[in-house]
């Protein structure tokens, strides 16, 4: 067998990996781009240059040292997108602390689990957002907070936690009364705590911190059990951010609109680190995603780039006021996070001027990106694949026995290289389930690689539907259904079936004003796709169950259909 017929690719590169910590990466950006715009947060009326951002980061880092936090200590952040999140990302790295990203959608039990699993000594938290009362939820887990001295919390259910640092409300009229009486430290006060001794300590740390140190814990969704804390290093994040920006052709002239969440790799790596490694400006429309706010931000800030998951781009394209915004400044960006429908990709390139938009594929455990398209790729490749392997990485596709499959044959995607996480925090058993003895990260995703090295994701191992012995990849059926002019969005998945083992089900969202019946859609499929790929069950819905990051939760759809079908 010829070597080139195997589904194995390696990202050969002339650009070497950077041996920087995140702090050194920021310092390098400040040195090169000091007076250029670094951070714009419209909801907080903030516009900082790289030099100003550096000053704020150093102040927070010194304040965290003054709080008694030591290198290797874990500090959680529980907040949506705002300037303090960006400061925490870089300040904790400079202080040698491990930042623990806590999902803003978490409730008390999930918060308790994340804080205890990671052993957080401190927590930076927002007070509230919409219906989420973060401080109230925290107090249900740690009622001792109200009567403790700031920085001296002793909570029975959160034994490691000592300090709670409270973010100011984005809207000053929603202030929290007597914050210190609740046993919390004010974020701005912490930023003012560091003196000469703490600054000197940061200088000492800069010379001792290693780029292979774990610096970030990101909890997975936990849809198949308790969440797992993927532990990433400086090396993971700095280099992945750099090569992501290279694929986008970022420069200091770019202004990237980041409506995706910071607690996720999409915001903090594909957004922040891609920008900082290239001197581009980070532009945040608001705390949470809002399609109108995003469109306004792109138009008024003259953004050159825009990130989003497919559902975000669909919401922007379908907004009633879409055509009233001048989006001609746009050039690049990333669509990722879930499979990108080909028809949506075409509309984004044509209607939003995102001619150089890229598709990226990866997972939290690989920092996250392994494959990405580039503006040089033919349009057909950019709308139908996730591009080619990133520099310095290896990927192989394997069958159920662990053998590499031939090109064009579906197999499980495995990644190896600088991007692979250290492991799941304090969980050797579950780490060993996904990282084998040769350091291959088994993703659970099914993919194909063609003769030119382009990768197409065909589904998840657990999502593949086996109907009467036939393997069906839901992604393939979804792409076909997107070609129906009345369909805005669609999700295909398997449900239990007594006769066939599994049956195919499609949940369909129609475009506004369109009408379609199950019979009509089945007729549209007949003769165009194989009979066994035509969904047996079709449901028209207004929305899909989703995570806060915009990922569709197919397992909840399966549960709902299993209940309905008995």
Secondary structure, DSSP 8 states (H G I E B T S, - for coil): --GGGBSEEE---SS------HHHHHHHHHHHHTTSEEEEEGGGTEEEEHHHHHHHHHHHHHHHHHTT--TT-EEEEE--SSHHHHHHHHHHHHTT-EEEE--TT--HHHHHHHHHHHTEEEEEE-SEETTEEHHHHHHHH-GGGGGS-TT----SS-TT--EEEE---SSGGG--TTGGGGT-EEHHHHHTT--HHHHHHHHHHHHH--TTSEEEEEE---TTSS--EEEEEHHHHHHHHHHHHHHHT--TT-EEE--S-TTSHHHIIIIIIHHHTTT-EEEE--SS--HHHHHHHHHHHT-SEEEE-HHHHHHHHT-TTGGGS--TT--EEEE-SS---HHHHHHHHHHS--TT-EEEEEEGGGTEEEEE--TTS-HHHHHHS--EE-TTEEEEEE-TTS-B-BTTS-EEEEEEETTS-SEETT-HHHHHHHB-TT--EEEEEEEEE-TT--EEEEEETTT-EEETTEEE-HHHHHHHHTTSTTEEEEEEEEEEETTTEEEEEEEEEE-TT----HHHHHHHHBTTB-GGGS-SEEEE-S---B-TTS-B-HHHHHHHHHHHH-
